[in-house]
Amino acid sequence: MYLYNTCSKGFLDNLCVSLKPFNKIRFSKKMAAFLHSKGLILRLIVILALSIIALHASEPPLTLDYYKSTCPSMLEVVRKEMECVVLSDPRNAALILRLHFHDCFVQGCDASVLLDDTITLQGEKRASNNIHALKGFRIIDRIKNRLESDCPDTVSCADILTIAARDAVILVGGPYWPVPLGRKDSKTAGYALSDANLPTADDGLLSIISKFIYQGLSVTDMVALSGAHTIGMARCVNFRDRIYGDFSTTAGTNPASKSYLSKLKSVCSPIKGSSDQNESAIDYVTPNLFDNSYYQMLLRGEGLINSDQELYSSVLAVETKKLVQKYAENAVAFFEQFAESMVKMGNITNADTYTNGEVRRNCRFVNT
């Protein structure tokens, strides 16, 4: 096959900015020569560009001041509610951040993860990747109730969750990032997509990368966003194979690592079922502080779950290993990239919501 680089230097440079997904188009050598001789390559690029422009034109842009006139108290209400719940229990920060991640990876950031099962709708909450992993729904309910009182039928649950995740990170020491607003709530959920799209604890490196790329996120985004594991907990069922598998190999004979492993084994039995729901902090050094300790643990071979340690120890971890080392050594670099990557993830939209979406009055149910 012949790789025709549509964005070679000097060739429609401005147009190529919009054609990154199509930068390299595969043709046979004969087909490439034919298209080039007929001037059809240029036409193909123009058609692709117009299609992309039309697609994005149909999606209303997200803006930082979306609620400036319709609900000016929105940001303050979310911040105050998040302050209350995080100060009462710092673990709540991780719960909201995880909810946001699980939402955006299924149908885009459309609050589909918040929907309860009904007679006519199967939500995502009971999907295998979510059923025991997701909490914090009542926190979003509480914020929504406050905003419905201040600004009825105005602020979407998708925007509430996105802002709450940002504020949660800030409240445990993490970085600030701007959150464009104007998302609509979906009327559907993606039960099957929850199992297909979300990374799991035992995914290999290539599988994890592919799931991020599918969302339009890069390898750099993947490594940075994985740093969210610096806060939060993991269940025994998700780290049993790791601690009774290659943990000793990656961590070596360091006495501190041995002690950590013994503690983990006291929490998590090798027998399936007996302690599946027991939890341990993913970052045992600073579990309630958003910092770069997570990456330092990976350097020591102490990643709690397989998919985390794969970022550093996999034989395929050429690019990801360098990023882990960079963020372990430079917290500022991690914070800057995490903020940038969170904006990108938060901007994964569900195009259907722009024509068929709504602002739910109750985040758990589609409006009737």
C-alpha positions in Angstrom: 0.0 0.0 0.0 1.1 3.5 -0.7 0.9 6.2 2.0 -0.1 9.4 0.4 0.7 12.2 2.9 -2.1 14.8 2.3 -0.4 17.3 4.6 3.1 17.4 3.2 4.8 20.7 3.6 3.5 23.4 1.3 0.4 21.5 0.3 -2.7 23.2 1.5 -1.2 23.9 4.8 -4.2 25.8 6.2 -6.6 23.1 5.2 -4.4 20.4 6.8 -5.1 21.8 10.2 -8.6 20.4 9.9 -7.5 17.1 8.4 -5.3 15.6 11.1 -7.4 12.4 11.2 -6.9 12.0 7.4 -3.2 13.1 7.2 -2.2 9.8 5.6 -4.6 8.1 3.2 -3.8 4.6 2.0 -3.8 3.9 -1.7 -2.1 1.3 -4.0 0.7 2.9 -6.0 -1.3 2.7 -9.2 -4.4 4.3 -7.6 -2.2 7.1 -6.1 -0.6 7.8 -9.5 -4.0 7.8 -11.2 -5.6 10.1 -8.6 -2.6 12.5 -8.7 -2.6 12.6 -12.5 -6.3 13.4 -12.5 -6.1 16.0 -9.8 -8.5 14.0 -7.7 -6.4 14.1 -4.6 -7.1 17.8 -4.3 -10.8 17.2 -4.8 -10.8 14.4 -2.2 -9.2 16.7 0.4 -11.6 19.5 -0.3 -14.6 17.1 0.1 -13.2 15.8 3.4 -12.6 19.3 4.6 -16.1 20.5 3.7 -17.5 17.4 5.4 -15.6 18.2 8.6 -16.6 21.9 8.5 -20.3 20.9 8.0 -20.0 18.4 10.9 -18.6 21.0 13.3 -20.9 23.7 12.1 -23.8 21.5 13.2 -22.5 21.4 16.7 -23.0 24.6 18.7 -19.7 25.7 20.2 -19.1 25.4 24.0 -18.3 28.7 25.6 -16.8 29.8 28.9 -19.6 32.3 29.5 -22.5 30.2 28.4 -24.5 30.8 31.7 -23.5 34.4 32.2 -26.9 35.8 31.6 -29.2 32.8 32.2 -27.7 31.5 35.4 -24.9 33.7 36.7 -24.7 31.9 40.1 -24.0 28.5 38.4 -20.2 28.3 39.0 -20.5 29.6 42.6 -23.2 27.1 43.5 -21.2 24.1 42.2 -18.0 25.4 43.9 -19.7 25.8 47.3 -21.4 22.4 47.1 -18.1 20.7 46.2 -16.3 22.5 49.0 -18.8 21.0 51.5 -18.6 17.4 50.3 -14.8 17.4 49.8 -14.1 19.0 53.1 -16.4 16.4 54.8 -14.6 13.6 53.0 -11.7 14.2 50.6 -12.5 10.8 48.9 -15.5 12.5 47.3 -13.2 14.3 45.0 -12.1 11.1 43.4 -15.7 9.9 43.1 -16.8 12.9 41.0 -13.7 12.8 38.9 -14.3 9.1 38.1 -17.9 9.8 37.3 -16.9 12.5 34.8 -14.3 10.1 33.1 -16.8 7.3 32.8 -19.4 9.7 31.4 -17.2 11.1 28.7 -15.9 7.8 27.4 -19.4 6.6 26.7 -21.4 8.7 24.2 -19.4 11.8 25.1 -19.8 14.1 28.0 -23.6 14.0 28.1 -24.5 12.9 31.6 -25.7 9.5 30.3 -23.8 7.9 33.2 -26.2 9.6 35.7 -29.4 8.0 34.3 -31.2 5.4 36.3 -32.8 2.3 34.8 -36.4 2.6 33.9 -38.9 0.4 32.1 -38.0 2.0 28.7 -34.3 2.8 29.3 -31.3 0.7 30.4 -28.8 3.0 32.1 -25.0 2.6 32.4 -24.8 2.3 36.2 -25.2 -1.5 36.2 -22.7 -2.2 33.4 -19.9 -4.4 34.7 -17.3 -1.6 34.6 -19.6 0.7 36.6 -21.8 -1.3 39.0 -19.4 -1.4 41.9 -17.0 1.4 40.8 -19.2 4.5 40.6 -20.5 6.5 43.5 -21.2 10.2 44.1 -24.5 10.4 42.3 -26.1 12.0 45.3 -23.6 14.8 45.2 -24.6 15.7 41.7 -28.3 15.4 42.7 -27.7 17.9 45.5 -26.0 20.4 43.1 -28.8 20.0 40.6 -31.5 20.6 43.1 -29.8 23.9 44.1 -29.5 25.0 40.5 -33.0 24.1 39.7 -34.1 26.4 42.6 -31.9 29.2 41.3 -32.3 28.7 37.6 -35.0 26.3 36.6 -34.6 24.3 33.4 -31.3 26.0 32.6 -28.1 24.2 33.6 -27.5 20.7 32.1 -26.4 17.8 34.2 -23.5 17.3 31.8 -22.2 20.8 32.6 -22.7 20.3 36.3 -20.6 17.1 36.3 -17.8 18.7 34.2 -17.5 21.7 36.5 -17.8 19.6 39.6 -14.9 17.4 38.5 -12.7 20.4 37.9 -13.5 21.9 41.3 -13.0 18.5 43.0 -9.4 18.3 41.7 -8.7 21.9 42.8 -10.0 21.2 46.3 -7.5 18.4 46.8 -4.5 20.4 45.5 -4.7 19.9 41.8 -4.6 22.3 38.9 -7.3 24.7 37.6 -8.5 24.5 34.0 -11.1 26.5 32.1 -14.3 24.6 31.4 -16.2 25.5 28.2 -20.0 25.1 28.8 -23.2 24.5 26.9 -23.5 20.7 26.8 -26.9 19.1 26.6 -28.1 16.0 28.4 -28.7 12.9 26.5 -32.0 11.0 26.4 -30.2 7.7 25.9 -27.6 5.7 27.6 -24.8 3.4 26.4 -24.9 0.2 28.5 -22.9 -1.9 26.0 -20.5 0.9 25.3 -19.6 1.1 29.0 -18.0 -2.3 28.7 -16.5 -1.7 25.3 -15.1 1.8 25.7 -13.8 2.0 29.3 -10.3 0.8 30.1 -10.2 -2.0 32.7 -7.7 -2.8 35.4 -6.2 -5.7 33.4 -6.0 -4.1 30.0 -2.7 -4.3 28.3 -0.9 -1.1 27.1 -2.0 -1.3 23.5 -5.6 -1.9 24.5 -5.6 1.2 26.8 -4.0 3.4 24.1 -6.5 2.3 21.5 -9.4 3.2 23.8 -8.0 6.7 24.3 -7.3 7.2 20.7 -10.8 6.1 19.8 -12.0 9.1 21.9 -9.7 11.5 20.0 -7.1 11.5 22.9 -3.4 11.0 22.4 -0.9 8.8 24.2 0.2 11.9 26.1 -3.3 12.6 27.2 -3.7 9.0 28.3 -0.6 9.1 30.5 -1.5 12.4 32.0 -5.2 11.5 32.7 -4.1 8.3 34.3 -2.5 10.5 36.9 -6.0 11.0 38.3 -5.3 7.8 40.1 -3.2 9.8 42.5 -6.5 10.1 44.4 -9.1 7.5 44.9 -9.4 3.8 45.8 -9.3 0.5 44.0 -11.2 -2.6 44.8 -9.5 -6.0 45.5 -11.1 -7.5 42.5 -9.2 -5.1 40.3 -5.8 -5.5 41.9 -5.8 -9.2 43.1 -4.1 -10.4 39.9 -1.5 -7.7 40.2 -0.4 -8.3 43.8 -0.4 -12.1 43.5 1.2 -11.8 40.1 4.1 -9.7 38.9 4.1 -7.0 41.7 7.2 -8.6 43.3 8.9 -8.6 39.9 8.4 -4.9 39.1 8.9 -3.7 42.7 12.0 -5.8 43.4 13.4 -6.5 46.9 12.9 -3.0 48.3 11.9 -3.5 52.0 9.3 -0.7 51.8 7.7 -2.3 48.7 7.7 -5.7 50.5 5.9 -4.1 53.4 3.4 -2.4 51.1 2.7 -5.7 49.3 2.1 -7.5 52.6 -0.4 -4.9 53.6 -2.2 -5.2 50.3 -2.4 -9.0 50.7 -3.9 -8.5 54.2 -6.7 -6.5 52.5 -7.1 -8.7 49.4 -7.3 -12.5 49.7 -6.2 -14.6 46.7 -9.5 -16.4 46.9 -12.0 -14.8 44.6 -15.2 -13.6 46.2 -14.1 -13.4 49.8 -12.7 -9.9 49.7 -13.6 -8.6 46.2 -15.0 -5.3 47.4 -12.3 -4.4 49.9 -10.5 -1.3 49.0 -7.0 0.2 49.0 -5.8 3.6 48.1 -4.2 3.6 44.6 -1.6 6.1 45.8 -0.8 4.9 49.4 1.7 7.8 49.9 -0.6 10.8 49.6 -4.1 9.3 48.9 -6.0 12.5 49.5 -3.7 14.9 47.7 -3.6 15.5 44.0 0.1 15.4 43.2 2.6 13.4 41.1 3.2 10.7 43.7 1.4 8.2 41.5 4.1 8.4 38.8 6.8 8.0 41.4 5.1 4.8 42.6 5.2 3.5 39.0 9.0 4.2 38.8 9.4 2.0 41.9 7.3 -0.7 40.3 4.5 -0.3 42.9 1.6 0.5 40.7 -1.5 -1.0 42.3 -3.3 -2.2 39.2 -1.9 -3.8 36.1 -3.0 -1.2 33.6 -1.2 1.5 35.6 2.1 -0.3 35.9 1.9 -1.1 32.2 2.6 2.5 31.5 6.1 2.1 32.8 7.0 -1.6 32.8 5.5 -3.0 29.6 8.0 -3.9 26.9 5.9 -1.7 24.6 6.1 1.3 27.0 8.7 3.3 24.9 6.8 6.6 24.8 4.7 6.1 27.9 7.8 5.3 30.0 9.4 8.6 29.2 6.2 10.5 30.1 5.9 8.6 33.4 9.5 9.6 34.2 8.8 13.2 33.2 5.8 13.6 35.4 7.4 11.8 38.3 10.2 14.4 38.2 8.2 17.5 37.3 4.9 18.1 39.0 4.4 21.3 37.1 4.7 19.5 33.8 2.1 16.9 35.0 -0.3 19.6 36.2 -0.1 21.6 32.9 -0.7 18.5 30.8 -3.4 17.1 33.0 -5.3 20.4 32.8 -4.9 20.5 29.0 -6.0 16.9 28.6 -9.0 17.4 30.9 -10.2 20.2 28.6 -9.9 17.9 25.6 -11.7 15.0 27.4 -14.5 17.4 28.6 -15.0 18.6 25.0 -15.8 15.1 23.8 -19.4 15.7 22.8 -22.4 13.6 21.9 -23.5 15.2 18.6 -27.0 13.7 19.0 -27.6 15.9 22.0 -27.5 19.1 19.9 -30.6 18.1 18.1 -32.2 15.6 20.5 -30.7 16.6 23.8 -32.3 18.4 26.7 -31.6 20.0 30.1 -32.9 17.4 32.6 -34.8 18.6 35.6 -33.6 15.5 37.5 -30.2 14.1 36.5 -31.4 10.5 37.0 -34.3 10.7 34.5 -35.1 11.9 31.1 -37.7 14.7 31.1 -41.3 13.6 30.5 
